[in-house]
Structures are given as C-alpha cells and as structure tokens.
Amino acid sequence: MGIHVIKMPDLGEGIAEVEVVAWRVQPGDTVLEDQILADVMTDKATVEIPSPVAGTVLALGGALGEALAVGAELIRLEVEGAGNAGTSKAVAVQPAAAVAPAAAKASQAASAAVAPAPAPQAVAVPTTHAAPAPAKSARTAVAPSRATREPGEKPLASPAVRQRAWDLGIELQYVFGTGPAGHITHADLDGYLARGNGRACGHGGAGDNRYAELQGEQAVPVIGLRRKIAQKMQEAKRRIPHFTYVEEVDVTEIEALRTQINMRWGEERGRLTLLPLLMRAVVLSVRSFPQINATFDDEAGIVTRFNPVHIGIATQTEAGLIVPVVRNAEARDPWASAAEVARLAEAARSGKATREELSGSTITITSLGVLGGIVSTPVINHPEVAIVGVNRIVQRPMIRDGAVVARKMMNLSSSFDHRVVDGMHAAEFVQMIRGYLECPATLFVE
C-alpha cells in the first residue's frame, strides 16, 4: 500500500488560494476514481475537486472555512501500489487532527457523492448535494440538544419536515439542522425527540414545552457564500458613503396595464410582474443620468460609465443573497427581461449559474416582494454607485382632483454613492423612474 497526496489544483484566472466550503468525504471513507472529494470556493464560484485515484481517506488538508493555497495538500489517500508519497508504513498520518472539532460539525452539510468529473468543474454558488451520505458520513457527530436562532431567523426545512414537526409538536426554531446550509432533516427531528424534547402526543398535547427554559448556544462558522456576502457588505459600507432617497409611486395605472397585458398575452408570451417594467424604466432613466449607470474604482480614482445597462437582480437563495445579472437590458422588451430574470433566478437557486452570470452588473435592483416593508436602506453592490430598492405595494386613500380615492402606492428606496452621485441628480433620477411608472405608456414610446 502507498500514500497518494492530492494537492489543490490551479483553477486558473490568477487564483492563488481558495476556501474549503464542504468536505464530501471523511477519514476512513473509501473513494472511487473521479469521486468528488471537496467543494472549494473561489471569488464567486464553487468548484468541485474530484479524486484522480481510488483509495481510502487518511487525512484532510484543512478545516471548513480554511483558505488553502494552490499546491497545498488537499487530501491524503492510502492507495494500492506505491502512490506518489511513498508507502503507508513510512508516512505518519494523523487523520483526526486534520479537521478541527467545529469544522467537523459544519461538515455535516456535505455528503459524499459519486460524479463522473475527471477534472475540477466550476459551478456557481450556492451548491447543494442531495446524494445520500456514505455509511461513515460526518452525520455521526452529535448535534447540540437545542438550537437557538436570532429573532426573526427562519429555520430551513422542507415542507415534509415541517409537516412532521407540526404533527410531533416540535418547534423547529429550537432544532439544530445538520443538512446543507443548516437545513433541518428528518434525522434531526428523530435526534431531537431522542434527547427528550418535543411532545409524543402531537401538537398542543400534554408535555407542551413551548415555554420551557432554553440552555446552550451554538458557534456557527461564517464560511463559504455567507463569508463572501459578509465581506462584500462590509467592504461596501466601509468604502462607500451611502445616502438613501425614498419616494412614493402611484402604481395604480401600471398595475392595471399589467393586468390587461397578462389577460391578453399571458398564455402566449408569459405573465409579467412589475419587475421587468421597472427594469425598462431604469434603462430609460439612466440615459439622462449616465453617472448612475457606472462603477467607481476609488483606488485608481476612475468612474467608468457604461453604455449598456447590465442590471443585477438581488436574489435570495437558501445559501444567501446573490446577484445574477441581466445583460444588455436595454435590448430586451419586458417579456424578454422577465424570461431572463426567471432563468437566472432558477440557475442561481439551483447552483448552476456561471461566474459570468454573477458578475459585471452596472446597477442593481433589489426587492423583498410582499415583505418589502414601507422603507428600506439597501446596500450598494460595490463597485456600482446606485441600487434601486422596491418596497411592497399597498392600497391607500389618496386625494386626486379634490376627491379621496383608493390608489395602489409603492415606495422606491434607492441608495447612491455620494462621492459620484449628487443628491439632486439622485432625486431627479428617481423622479424620472416615477414618471415612467405613473404614466406607463411612456415606457413604450421612444
């Protein structure tokens, strides 16, 4: 038997180091040739690292969240033959010491899967793995007895798990999730009950523990996409002097137009939401304000204004917020924009978006839909200089021509980089968008 050391490959594009975001195997596991060993994250993409040989895992090269340089040891296998690092008798191996205890818990999010991948394959974040875990999976680690979450933080679970938890009388808020990105699984429910929690007689029965005192805490490592989001938001707030301008918009007419369009062409061309119409309003408005469709390199002191309008659409995924990009929005009609937004959102949520689809935006739109609230203060997508935030639509009494009438109203909460965009220009830009939305026929008149 020999030792085969697999090193971090050169992933190209000048990448010097990557972050380990998931181990698909653990010490003692048997792996096949081309089986995926680990997921590593570059700037925006997750890359799967396959095994070039078959063997048994002896040691992992680092903990989850650790940055490994290109050429560093990724994993060590015991293989048939001489291997590339001598024989197993000549090499001392410490499998357990290669991974920190905290990382071992976090590695429960990764399952071993066999995939025909002869070389590193770049896929966009977030990456989820639904393949069943091997017999020696890291799920054998003991999860904390109770999970605590921040107020308003929603536990992640499938509808089937939620229904079973309801039937068992289990509050998911207090269950520690061992699935990908902290998802709660059926096994987590079983473990929760085995530790004496929950109610055996169903929801609302005897033994109600909804008001029981809670103990313990969990240290959750900020790694992978969540770390990238944290770094990007911190960088944006640290480097960009934000100011936010809020204006209300009467969307009664454009909602009526949208309804008519969907009734007439919805089945044939697809149903429109407000978003593609707002995208068109942004495209038309930046023609008058080119300094807003721009990026700012503050180190070089250069503002780059763009003729094409590449609109980033902030998209919530299970792993976190990412921003796929609708390129050349100026060349798309509302149906083409809607189709592209839907395609990119699906690619982002399934982890299939490419690096090119997740970069290169010149201005961003963000919306929380029905949860959009009254006012928000969106963070600019650095190095852009503006972001348009959409708040929810509510029906309110308004005075028109001296009469009180019901109108559909929506606020736009937009943030700007004050180094590049003056307050007056930001206000005029938002007012122009408002004009297009309140008189929607102008969206189609050049």
N, C-alpha and C positions, 0 to 999 in steps of 0.2 A: 504494500500500500504506500501511496505517496501523498504529498501535500500539493494542492494547486491553489495558488493565491490569485484571486480575481481583483484587478485594480480598477479604479474609477477611470472609465474611458474618456477620451477627449470628445466632447459633444459638439465641438466647432463653435463658430461665431465668437471666438475670443473668450470663451467661458473658462475661468481659472478655477472656480470652485462651485460646488452645488450643495444643496441641503438635503439630507435624508429625511423624507416625509413618511415613508412606510417601509417596513420590512415584511416581505411576503413569506419568509422562512425564518426559522429559529434554530439555534444549535441543537444538533441531533436529528434534524429533518433530513430525509433523503430527497435529493433533487435530480431531475432529469435534464438532459441537454436541451437548451432553449427555454427552460422554465424560467419565469420571471422571478428574480431574487429580491429586488427592491425597487421602490419608486423614489426618484430624486427630483428636486425642483431647481430649475434654473431661474431666470428672471421672471418669466410668466408661464412657462410650460412645465408640465410634469413629464419626466422621461422614465420609461421602464427599462431596467437593466436585466437582460437575460443571462443565463449561465451558458458558457461555451462548452462545458463538460458536465458529465453526470458524476455525482458523488454524495458525500454526507457532510452536512454543515458542521464545522468545528467551531468557528468563531465569526462574529460580525465585526465589521470595522469601525462601528461608531453607534452612538445613541440616536434616537429620533430627534430631529431638530439640529443635529450637529452638522457643521459645514465640513465637507471633505474636499481636498484639493484634487485636481486632475492628476492621476498617477498614484494617489494614496490607496492603501489597501481597503477594498470594499468588503470582501468576504473571503473566508478560508475554508477550503473543502478537502476532505480526505477522498482520494480517488484511486482507482485501480492503476497500477503502474507507478512510474517514478514521479509523476507530477512535474511541476515547474519550480518547486522549492524544496526538493529533497524528499526523503522518506519520512513517514509519520513518526518513526522511532527517534529520529534525530531532531525533531522540532517539538518544543514545549508549547502546548496550546492551553489557553485558559478561556474556555467558551463562555462561562458565566460572567467573567469580568468585562467582557467586551461591551455589554449593554448595561447602562445604569438602571436601577430599580424603577425610577419614574418613567424612563423610556419604555421599560418592559410593559408597564400598564398602558401607555399610549399606543404601543404596537398592537394592541388588541384590535385596532382599526384596520389592520392589514391582514388579508387572508392569502394563503398560498394558492396560486393558480397556474395551470399549465397552459402556455400560449405559444404558438409557432412563431417566435420572434427571433430570428437569427442575429439581429443587431439592435442596438439601442433605438427605440422608437419614440419620437416626440409626440406627445398628445397634450391637449390643453387642460388646464385645471378647471374645475376640480375633478379628480379621478376617484371613482368608486369601484369596488370589486365585489361582485355578488357571488363569486365562485365559493363553494364550500371550503371551510378550513380543513387542513390536514389533521390527522389524529394528534399530533404534537403541537397544535397551534398554541399561540400565546394566550388563548382564551382560558387556559387552565389557571391563569393568575386569578387571585381572589379580588373581587371588586369591593370597593367601600360599601359598608352596610347601608348608608343613606347618602343620597346626592343632594347638594344644596346648589341652588341657582340664584342668579341675581333677579330682583323683582322685574317681572315682565319678560324674562327669558323663557322662551318656549322650548320644552323638551322635544327632541326629534324622535319620531316613531312612525311606523306605517299605520294605515287605518286598521289593519287586523290586530296589531299590537295594542292600539288604543282601545279597540272594542273589547279585547280580552282583559285589559287592565280595568276597564269600567265594570265588566262582569265580575271581576275578582275584588272590586272595591279598592284598587290600588291607585294612589295619586302619583302620576308619572313625574310630577315635579320633584319627587324625592327618590326616584330610581336612577341609579348610575348606569349610563349607557356604555356598552363595550363595542358597539358596532362602528362602522365607518363614520367619521366626523361626530362621534358621540351618540349615534342612533341607539335607541333602546330596542332590544330584541326580545323574543320570547324567552330565550335563556336568561336574560336579565330579570324578567318577571319571575321565573322559577327560582333564581337565586335570591331575589328579594323576599319571596314567600318562605324559602328555606331558612332565612335568617330570622324568621319570626315576625315579619312585617306583614302588612295587608290584612284583609278580612276574608276568612274562609267562606262566609255565608253570603257573599255578594255585596253589591253596592248598597250602602245605607243600613247594613245589618249590624248585629252585635259586634263588639270589638272595634268600633269606629275609632281610628287613630288619627283623624284629621287634625285634632287639637293636641296631639302628643308633643312633648318637648323634643327638639331635634338636637343631635350631637354630631360632632365631627366636621371635617372640612376636606376639600379636595384641591390639590395643586394641579392645575391644568396647564401643561406646557403650551406656549404660544409658538406653534411651528407651522410650516407649510404655507398654505394660502393665507391663513389667518395672520401669520407673521408678516407676509408681504403686504397685506392690507394695512396692518398696523404701521409698518414702516412708511408706506406711501402716504397715509393720512397724516402721520407725524411730520413727514417732510413737507407736505402741502401746507399745513398750518404753521410750521416753523418758518418757511421761506416766503409765503405769500401773505401780504396784508389784505385779508378779505374785507369786503363790505357787501352787505346783502340789501337788495332793493325789493320791496314787496308791492305788488299791485293787484287789485281785483279785476277780474274779467267777466263780462256778461257772456256766457257761452250758450244762451238760450237758442240763438239763431243757428249757430254751427251744430248744435246737437240736433236741432230739427232737420237741418240739411243732411247730417249724417244718417239720421233715421230714414229719410227719403231715399238716399243713395243705397243704403243697405236693403231697403224693400225692393228697389228696382234692380240692382245689380249684385246683391249679396250672394245669391246662389251661384251666379256665373263668375264673378270676379273676386269673391271673398268679402267678408264683412269688415268694415273699417271701425277702428276705435278712434278716439280723439288724437292719439299719439302721432300717426302719420300726417294728420292735418297740422298739428303743431310743428312737426318737423319741416313741413313746407313753409310755414310762417317764419321759422328760424332761417331757412335758406334764403327767403326773400329779404329778410331784415338785415342779414349780415352784409348784403350788397351795399347798403348805405353805411355800415359800420365795420369796415374791414379789419380794424384794430381789435375787434372782438372775436373774429374767426382766426385765432392766432395762438402761437406758443411763445413763451418768453424764456430764453436761456439767460438767467441772471448772472451766471459766471462769465459768459462771454459778452454780456450786455447787448444781446441781439433779440429783437422781436421779429419773428417770422410770420408774415401774413400769408394766408393761403387762398388761392382762387377756388379750388374745390372745397366742398363742405363735407368733411368726414365726421358724422355725428356719432358720438359714443352714447350708448343706451345703457345706463346703470341697471344691472340685472342681478337680482338676488338668487343665489343658489344655496344648496344645502351646506356647502363648504364655506360660503361667504359671498361678499359682493364683488362682482367682476364687471368689466365694461367692454362688451363686444362693440364693434364699430361698423356702422352702415356707411360704406364708402361711396363718395360721389352722390350724396343725397340730392344734390341739385339736378341730377339727371334722371331722377325717379319720380313717377307720379305717385299719388297716395297709395294705390294698390301695390305697386312695386315696393314702396317703402315698407308697407305693412307685411308683405311676404318676406322681405329680407329681415325685418325685426323678428318675426316668428321663427325663421330659420336659425338666426344667430342665437336667439334665446334657448332654443332646443339644443343646439350644439353646445352652448355654454353649460347648461344644466346637466347634460349627459357626459360632459368632459371631452367632447370631440372637437371643440373649437381650436383652430390653429393659432399659432403665435401672431400671424398677420391679421387674423380676425379680432385679436385682442389688443391691438396697438395701432397707433397712428391717428387717433381722433384729434380733431381741431376744436371741437366744442362738444359739451356733454349735456344730455337731458336726463334728469332723474325724477322718478315718480314712485310713490308708495300706493298708488291707486286709491281704493276706498279708505285706506289707512293714512292717507296723505296729510291729515290734520288741517289746521287753518293756516299756519305759517311754519316754515322750516328755514334753516340756515345751512344750505348744502355746502359741502367742502369741494373746492375746485379740484379737478382732476389734473394735477401737475404733470406737465408744464403748460397746460392750457391756461387761459386767462378768464374764462367765464363758464358758468354752469347754470342751466335753466331748471329750476325745480317746480314741479307740478303738485299742487295741493288738491284735495278732493272737491268734487262738485256738490254744492248744497243748494237747495231751493230756498230763497229768502224773499221777503216782501221788499220791493224797491219802488221808488217814485219815478214814474215816467209820464211826461206831459201832464203833471199835476195829479195823476191818479196812482194809487197804490196797487201794484200788480206783482204777481209771483214770477220771479226770474231765476234761472239757473246761474249761479255765480261760482267762480273758481278763482283762487289766488295763484299767482305766479311768484315764487320766491327764488330770486336769482342772485347768485354771488359773482363778484368780479374781483380781479386783481387790480388794486388801486394804484399800483406802480405803472400800469399800462392803460387802464380804462378810467377816465374821469367820471365822477358821479353824474354829471349832466348827460354825458353820452350813454351811460348805462341806463339812465331813466328814459332817454329818448328811444333807445333800442327796445326796451321792454314795452314802451308805449306803442311802438310800431308793431310789435307782435300782437299786442292787444287789439290794435286797429284791424289787423288781418282776421283775427278770430271773431271779432264782433261784427265784421262785415265779410262773411266767408266767401262771397262771390269774388272778392279781390284776390283770393288765393289762386284763382284760375284765369286771371286777366294779367297779361304782361304789358 
